[in-house]
Amino acid sequence: MCTEEFRIVPIIIKNSSDNSPVYLTSYKVLRTNDQVDITLPDNNLPDNSGYYTIVNDNSAGLVTNRDTEVEFTGYINDSVVIQRKFVVRRDCCHVSLVSGEINCFI
């Protein structure tokens, strides 16, 4: 029996100099074993306070119940400003973070 909560695995990106949020102009999440783009649509990039979605429960079909490595790449204009790998998985109901640091400073 699944809970009715909606789970998100975020990455939180802040400036190392003043702890302010980093506002990306775009980002991409790739499943590393096959380079499939699993980026979820984000219509709130300017308003997200430095929080970006790696995966959420809507991604469940893109993540297996085994460990799935994904790579998050964040861009400001066309320049890569952050690139991190994470391991995620899902059970029959929800996605979860297995490894990777979600609080990032650049």
VMD Tcl script that builds the backbone (N, CA, C; Angstrom):
set m [mol new atoms 318]
animate dup $m
set s [atomselect $m all]
$s set {name element resname resid chain x y z} {
  {N N MET 1 A 0.844 -1.168 0.000}
  {CA C MET 1 A 0.000 0.000 0.000}
  {C C MET 1 A 0.898 1.242 0.000}
  {N N CYS 2 A 0.692 2.120 -0.942}
  {CA C CYS 2 A 1.519 3.332 -1.074}
  {C C CYS 2 A 0.924 4.485 -0.273}
  {N N THR 3 A 1.805 5.341 0.204}
  {CA C THR 3 A 1.347 6.584 0.827}
  {C C THR 3 A 0.942 7.551 -0.283}
  {N N GLU 4 A 0.191 8.558 0.055}
  {CA C GLU 4 A -0.262 9.524 -0.939}
  {C C GLU 4 A 0.688 10.700 -1.089}
  {N N GLU 5 A 1.829 10.654 -0.424}
  {CA C GLU 5 A 2.788 11.751 -0.563}
  {C C GLU 5 A 3.474 11.673 -1.920}
  {N N PHE 6 A 3.936 12.807 -2.370}
  {CA C PHE 6 A 4.648 12.910 -3.640}
  {C C PHE 6 A 6.110 13.204 -3.318}
  {N N ARG 7 A 7.008 12.307 -3.703}
  {CA C ARG 7 A 8.419 12.475 -3.345}
  {C C ARG 7 A 9.233 13.050 -4.487}
  {N N ILE 8 A 10.163 13.909 -4.089}
  {CA C ILE 8 A 11.083 14.573 -5.011}
  {C C ILE 8 A 12.493 14.380 -4.492}
  {N N VAL 9 A 13.420 14.100 -5.390}
  {CA C VAL 9 A 14.845 14.116 -5.050}
  {C C VAL 9 A 15.402 15.383 -5.679}
  {N N PRO 10 A 15.706 16.399 -4.841}
  {CA C PRO 10 A 16.179 17.672 -5.372}
  {C C PRO 10 A 17.701 17.792 -5.317}
  {N N ILE 11 A 18.207 18.769 -6.026}
  {CA C ILE 11 A 19.557 19.262 -5.807}
  {C C ILE 11 A 19.368 20.735 -5.435}
  {N N ILE 12 A 20.101 21.174 -4.427}
  {CA C ILE 12 A 20.022 22.552 -3.960}
  {C C ILE 12 A 21.373 23.196 -4.253}
  {N N ILE 13 A 21.363 24.240 -5.083}
  {CA C ILE 13 A 22.621 24.845 -5.533}
  {C C ILE 13 A 22.698 26.275 -5.011}
  {N N LYS 14 A 23.792 26.555 -4.294}
  {CA C LYS 14 A 23.991 27.889 -3.718}
  {C C LYS 14 A 25.386 28.406 -4.044}
  {N N ASN 15 A 25.496 29.732 -4.012}
  {CA C ASN 15 A 26.799 30.372 -4.190}
  {C C ASN 15 A 27.639 30.144 -2.941}
  {N N SER 16 A 28.876 29.721 -3.128}
  {CA C SER 16 A 29.743 29.470 -1.978}
  {C C SER 16 A 30.137 30.756 -1.269}
  {N N SER 17 A 30.104 31.886 -1.959}
  {CA C SER 17 A 30.541 33.148 -1.357}
  {C C SER 17 A 29.519 33.740 -0.383}
  {N N ASP 18 A 28.225 33.608 -0.690}
  {CA C ASP 18 A 27.231 34.257 0.167}
  {C C ASP 18 A 25.997 33.400 0.462}
  {N N ASN 19 A 26.037 32.137 0.087}
  {CA C ASN 19 A 24.952 31.193 0.363}
  {C C ASN 19 A 23.645 31.536 -0.360}
  {N N SER 20 A 23.704 32.416 -1.358}
  {CA C SER 20 A 22.505 32.778 -2.103}
  {C C SER 20 A 22.201 31.692 -3.147}
  {N N PRO 21 A 20.940 31.562 -3.571}
  {CA C PRO 21 A 20.583 30.547 -4.557}
  {C C PRO 21 A 21.240 30.818 -5.909}
  {N N VAL 22 A 21.575 29.750 -6.595}
  {CA C VAL 22 A 22.085 29.842 -7.962}
  {C C VAL 22 A 20.906 29.622 -8.895}
  {N N TYR 23 A 20.696 30.560 -9.796}
  {CA C TYR 23 A 19.605 30.479 -10.757}
  {C C TYR 23 A 20.151 29.997 -12.099}
  {N N LEU 24 A 19.861 28.758 -12.424}
  {CA C LEU 24 A 20.293 28.182 -13.693}
  {C C LEU 24 A 19.351 28.631 -14.801}
  {N N THR 25 A 19.881 28.733 -16.009}
  {CA C THR 25 A 19.011 29.013 -17.149}
  {C C THR 25 A 18.458 27.720 -17.745}
  {N N SER 26 A 19.154 26.604 -17.502}
  {CA C SER 26 A 18.654 25.288 -17.920}
  {C C SER 26 A 19.450 24.211 -17.192}
  {N N TYR 27 A 18.925 23.008 -17.251}
  {CA C TYR 27 A 19.655 21.856 -16.703}
  {C C TYR 27 A 19.205 20.598 -17.408}
  {N N LYS 28 A 20.012 19.560 -17.238}
  {CA C LYS 28 A 19.740 18.278 -17.878}
  {C C LYS 28 A 20.060 17.172 -16.886}
  {N N VAL 29 A 19.238 16.123 -16.893}
  {CA C VAL 29 A 19.488 14.936 -16.083}
  {C C VAL 29 A 19.564 13.756 -17.046}
  {N N LEU 30 A 20.717 13.084 -17.068}
  {CA C LEU 30 A 20.916 11.924 -17.934}
  {C C LEU 30 A 21.052 10.660 -17.104}
  {N N ARG 31 A 20.438 9.588 -17.561}
  {CA C ARG 31 A 20.675 8.265 -16.993}
  {C C ARG 31 A 22.008 7.810 -17.582}
  {N N THR 32 A 23.016 7.579 -16.753}
  {CA C THR 32 A 24.370 7.417 -17.269}
  {C C THR 32 A 24.615 6.098 -18.002}
  {N N ASN 33 A 23.893 5.047 -17.673}
  {CA C ASN 33 A 24.182 3.763 -18.327}
  {C C ASN 33 A 23.828 3.751 -19.808}
  {N N ASP 34 A 22.857 4.583 -20.222}
  {CA C ASP 34 A 22.463 4.602 -21.633}
  {C C ASP 34 A 22.339 6.019 -22.206}
  {N N GLN 35 A 22.704 7.023 -21.405}
  {CA C GLN 35 A 22.679 8.434 -21.822}
  {C C GLN 35 A 21.294 8.928 -22.226}
  {N N VAL 36 A 20.241 8.322 -21.656}
  {CA C VAL 36 A 18.874 8.771 -21.917}
  {C C VAL 36 A 18.592 10.009 -21.075}
  {N N ASP 37 A 18.035 11.025 -21.714}
  {CA C ASP 37 A 17.673 12.260 -21.044}
  {C C ASP 37 A 16.381 12.031 -20.262}
  {N N ILE 38 A 16.454 12.133 -18.933}
  {CA C ILE 38 A 15.278 11.942 -18.090}
  {C C ILE 38 A 14.883 13.250 -17.379}
  {N N THR 39 A 15.306 14.373 -17.948}
  {CA C THR 39 A 14.998 15.677 -17.367}
  {C C THR 39 A 13.493 15.889 -17.339}
  {N N LEU 40 A 12.990 16.296 -16.196}
  {CA C LEU 40 A 11.575 16.621 -16.062}
  {C C LEU 40 A 11.354 18.075 -16.444}
  {N N PRO 41 A 10.224 18.416 -17.033}
  {CA C PRO 41 A 9.962 19.817 -17.377}
  {C C PRO 41 A 9.961 20.679 -16.124}
  {N N ASP 42 A 10.584 21.827 -16.195}
  {CA C ASP 42 A 10.604 22.773 -15.075}
  {C C ASP 42 A 10.231 24.138 -15.619}
  {N N ASN 43 A 8.998 24.518 -15.384}
  {CA C ASN 43 A 8.515 25.796 -15.893}
  {C C ASN 43 A 8.787 26.949 -14.932}
  {N N ASN 44 A 9.484 26.660 -13.828}
  {CA C ASN 44 A 9.704 27.677 -12.808}
  {C C ASN 44 A 11.178 27.954 -12.566}
  {N N LEU 45 A 12.021 27.811 -13.566}
  {CA C LEU 45 A 13.457 27.998 -13.358}
  {C C LEU 45 A 13.802 29.325 -12.679}
  {N N PRO 46 A 13.249 30.460 -13.064}
  {CA C PRO 46 A 13.642 31.705 -12.405}
  {C C PRO 46 A 13.146 31.827 -10.962}
  {N N ASP 47 A 12.186 31.014 -10.573}
  {CA C ASP 47 A 11.551 31.161 -9.267}
  {C C ASP 47 A 11.841 30.016 -8.297}
  {N N ASN 48 A 12.827 29.198 -8.559}
  {CA C ASN 48 A 12.974 27.982 -7.771}
  {C C ASN 48 A 13.918 28.092 -6.590}
  {N N SER 49 A 14.491 29.234 -6.310}
  {CA C SER 49 A 15.337 29.461 -5.135}
  {C C SER 49 A 16.509 28.494 -5.028}
  {N N GLY 50 A 17.031 28.059 -6.159}
  {CA C GLY 50 A 18.192 27.170 -6.148}
  {C C GLY 50 A 17.865 25.693 -6.031}
  {N N TYR 51 A 16.581 25.333 -6.020}
  {CA C TYR 51 A 16.156 23.932 -5.951}
  {C C TYR 51 A 15.836 23.441 -7.362}
  {N N TYR 52 A 16.396 22.287 -7.717}
  {CA C TYR 52 A 16.151 21.687 -9.027}
  {C C TYR 52 A 15.834 20.212 -8.825}
  {N N THR 53 A 14.940 19.680 -9.636}
  {CA C THR 53 A 14.509 18.296 -9.478}
  {C C THR 53 A 15.424 17.351 -10.251}
  {N N ILE 54 A 15.979 16.390 -9.524}
  {CA C ILE 54 A 16.748 15.319 -10.173}
  {C C ILE 54 A 15.753 14.286 -10.693}
  {N N VAL 55 A 14.921 13.745 -9.809}
  {CA C VAL 55 A 13.816 12.847 -10.168}
  {C C VAL 55 A 12.685 13.079 -9.181}
  {N N ASN 56 A 11.487 12.684 -9.582}
  {CA C ASN 56 A 10.359 12.685 -8.657}
  {C C ASN 56 A 9.498 11.465 -8.961}
  {N N ASP 57 A 8.414 11.324 -8.241}
  {CA C ASP 57 A 7.584 10.134 -8.435}
  {C C ASP 57 A 7.019 10.017 -9.844}
  {N N ASN 58 A 6.939 11.113 -10.585}
  {CA C ASN 58 A 6.545 11.039 -11.992}
  {C C ASN 58 A 7.638 10.397 -12.847}
  {N N SER 59 A 8.861 10.316 -12.316}
  {CA C SER 59 A 9.993 9.720 -13.030}
  {C C SER 59 A 10.071 8.215 -12.833}
  {N N ALA 60 A 9.165 7.660 -12.073}
  {CA C ALA 60 A 9.298 6.266 -11.658}
  {C C ALA 60 A 9.544 5.309 -12.820}
  {N N GLY 61 A 8.956 5.553 -13.963}
  {CA C GLY 61 A 9.177 4.684 -15.113}
  {C C GLY 61 A 10.559 4.827 -15.723}
  {N N LEU 62 A 11.279 5.883 -15.362}
  {CA C LEU 62 A 12.617 6.137 -15.899}
  {C C LEU 62 A 13.721 5.647 -14.979}
  {N N VAL 63 A 13.347 5.249 -13.773}
  {CA C VAL 63 A 14.294 4.801 -12.753}
  {C C VAL 63 A 13.888 3.392 -12.352}
  {N N THR 64 A 14.858 2.504 -12.198}
  {CA C THR 64 A 14.547 1.116 -11.853}
  {C C THR 64 A 14.560 0.922 -10.345}
  {N N ASN 65 A 14.125 -0.246 -9.914}
  {CA C ASN 65 A 14.174 -0.544 -8.484}
  {C C ASN 65 A 15.575 -0.974 -8.062}
  {N N ARG 66 A 16.467 -1.070 -9.002}
  {CA C ARG 66 A 17.887 -1.226 -8.691}
  {C C ARG 66 A 18.498 0.167 -8.688}
  {N N ASP 67 A 19.720 0.262 -8.229}
  {CA C ASP 67 A 20.389 1.556 -8.237}
  {C C ASP 67 A 20.556 2.059 -9.660}
  {N N THR 68 A 20.160 3.297 -9.894}
  {CA C THR 68 A 20.252 3.928 -11.198}
  {C C THR 68 A 21.106 5.184 -11.055}
  {N N GLU 69 A 22.218 5.233 -11.770}
  {CA C GLU 69 A 23.071 6.418 -11.709}
  {C C GLU 69 A 22.571 7.445 -12.711}
  {N N VAL 70 A 22.479 8.693 -12.240}
  {CA C VAL 70 A 22.079 9.806 -13.093}
  {C C VAL 70 A 23.097 10.927 -12.926}
  {N N GLU 71 A 23.197 11.747 -13.964}
  {CA C GLU 71 A 24.100 12.892 -13.914}
  {C C GLU 71 A 23.307 14.164 -14.144}
  {N N PHE 72 A 23.430 15.094 -13.200}
  {CA C PHE 72 A 22.795 16.402 -13.283}
  {C C PHE 72 A 23.825 17.381 -13.827}
  {N N THR 73 A 23.462 18.127 -14.874}
  {CA C THR 73 A 24.322 19.177 -15.421}
  {C C THR 73 A 23.509 20.460 -15.457}
  {N N GLY 74 A 24.048 21.503 -14.792}
  {CA C GLY 74 A 23.371 22.794 -14.743}
  {C C GLY 74 A 24.109 23.821 -15.579}
  {N N TYR 75 A 23.337 24.663 -16.250}
  {CA C TYR 75 A 23.886 25.663 -17.169}
  {C C TYR 75 A 23.426 27.070 -16.790}
  {N N ILE 76 A 24.311 28.019 -16.973}
  {CA C ILE 76 A 23.935 29.424 -16.999}
  {C C ILE 76 A 24.318 29.900 -18.388}
  {N N ASN 77 A 23.281 30.309 -19.128}
  {CA C ASN 77 A 23.395 30.545 -20.570}
  {C C ASN 77 A 23.870 29.244 -21.197}
  {N N ASP 78 A 24.976 29.188 -21.879}
  {CA C ASP 78 A 25.421 27.928 -22.475}
  {C C ASP 78 A 26.618 27.330 -21.760}
  {N N SER 79 A 26.961 27.861 -20.589}
  {CA C SER 79 A 28.140 27.380 -19.857}
  {C C SER 79 A 27.733 26.421 -18.746}
  {N N VAL 80 A 28.441 25.294 -18.658}
  {CA C VAL 80 A 28.226 24.339 -17.571}
  {C C VAL 80 A 28.781 24.949 -16.292}
  {N N VAL 81 A 27.938 25.059 -15.256}
  {CA C VAL 81 A 28.393 25.603 -13.976}
  {C C VAL 81 A 28.428 24.551 -12.879}
  {N N ILE 82 A 27.730 23.432 -13.100}
  {CA C ILE 82 A 27.750 22.350 -12.125}
  {C C ILE 82 A 27.448 21.035 -12.829}
  {N N GLN 83 A 28.129 19.991 -12.383}
  {CA C GLN 83 A 27.893 18.652 -12.914}
  {C C GLN 83 A 28.116 17.675 -11.762}
  {N N ARG 84 A 27.081 16.910 -11.415}
  {CA C ARG 84 A 27.150 15.982 -10.294}
  {C C ARG 84 A 26.456 14.677 -10.648}
  {N N LYS 85 A 26.958 13.569 -10.076}
  {CA C LYS 85 A 26.329 12.261 -10.257}
  {C C LYS 85 A 25.623 11.857 -8.974}
  {N N PHE 86 A 24.507 11.167 -9.162}
  {CA C PHE 86 A 23.683 10.681 -8.058}
  {C C PHE 86 A 23.262 9.257 -8.374}
  {N N VAL 87 A 22.961 8.505 -7.340}
  {CA C VAL 87 A 22.355 7.191 -7.507}
  {C C VAL 87 A 20.974 7.272 -6.878}
  {N N VAL 88 A 19.968 6.908 -7.666}
  {CA C VAL 88 A 18.572 6.935 -7.225}
  {C C VAL 88 A 17.958 5.562 -7.478}
  {N N ARG 89 A 16.820 5.334 -6.872}
  {CA C ARG 89 A 16.071 4.098 -7.131}
  {C C ARG 89 A 14.607 4.367 -6.849}
  {N N ARG 90 A 13.800 3.420 -7.201}
  {CA C ARG 90 A 12.378 3.507 -6.855}
  {C C ARG 90 A 11.943 2.170 -6.287}
  {N N ASP 91 A 10.940 2.217 -5.451}
  {CA C ASP 91 A 10.276 0.998 -5.019}
  {C C ASP 91 A 8.932 0.964 -5.744}
  {N N CYS 92 A 8.004 0.239 -5.260}
  {CA C CYS 92 A 6.723 0.160 -5.970}
  {C C CYS 92 A 5.938 1.463 -5.898}
  {N N CYS 93 A 6.356 2.384 -5.011}
  {CA C CYS 93 A 5.590 3.620 -4.821}
  {C C CYS 93 A 6.370 4.905 -5.064}
  {N N HIS 94 A 7.630 4.958 -4.615}
  {CA C HIS 94 A 8.335 6.232 -4.578}
  {C C HIS 94 A 9.785 6.115 -5.039}
  {N N VAL 95 A 10.314 7.273 -5.477}
  {CA C VAL 95 A 11.739 7.377 -5.778}
  {C C VAL 95 A 12.479 7.791 -4.510}
  {N N SER 96 A 13.786 7.493 -4.462}
  {CA C SER 96 A 14.594 7.913 -3.317}
  {C C SER 96 A 16.040 8.079 -3.748}
  {N N LEU 97 A 16.767 8.850 -2.969}
  {CA C LEU 97 A 18.194 9.071 -3.189}
  {C C LEU 97 A 18.963 7.968 -2.477}
  {N N VAL 98 A 19.893 7.325 -3.189}
  {CA C VAL 98 A 20.768 6.320 -2.602}
  {C C VAL 98 A 22.095 6.963 -2.214}
  {N N SER 99 A 22.668 7.742 -3.145}
  {CA C SER 99 A 23.931 8.424 -2.847}
  {C C SER 99 A 24.061 9.666 -3.693}
  {N N GLY 100 A 24.887 10.582 -3.181}
  {CA C GLY 100 A 25.138 11.849 -3.846}
  {C C GLY 100 A 24.780 12.986 -2.908}
  {N N GLU 101 A 25.537 14.054 -2.987}
  {CA C GLU 101 A 25.329 15.209 -2.131}
  {C C GLU 101 A 24.367 16.181 -2.796}
  {N N ILE 102 A 23.197 16.372 -2.175}
  {CA C ILE 102 A 22.201 17.239 -2.792}
  {C C ILE 102 A 22.408 18.718 -2.468}
  {N N ASN 103 A 23.165 19.030 -1.418}
  {CA C ASN 103 A 23.468 20.428 -1.091}
  {C C ASN 103 A 24.792 20.772 -1.740}
  {N N CYS 104 A 24.756 21.583 -2.785}
  {CA C CYS 104 A 25.954 21.888 -3.567}
  {C C CYS 104 A 26.249 23.383 -3.547}
  {N N PHE 105 A 27.526 23.700 -3.475}
  {CA C PHE 105 A 27.976 25.093 -3.517}
  {C C PHE 105 A 28.907 25.278 -4.699}
  {N N ILE 106 A 28.694 26.353 -5.421}
  {CA C ILE 106 A 29.587 26.647 -6.551}
  {C C ILE 106 A 30.089 28.074 -6.452}
}
mol reanalyze $m
mol bondsrecalc $m
mol representation Tube
mol addrep $m
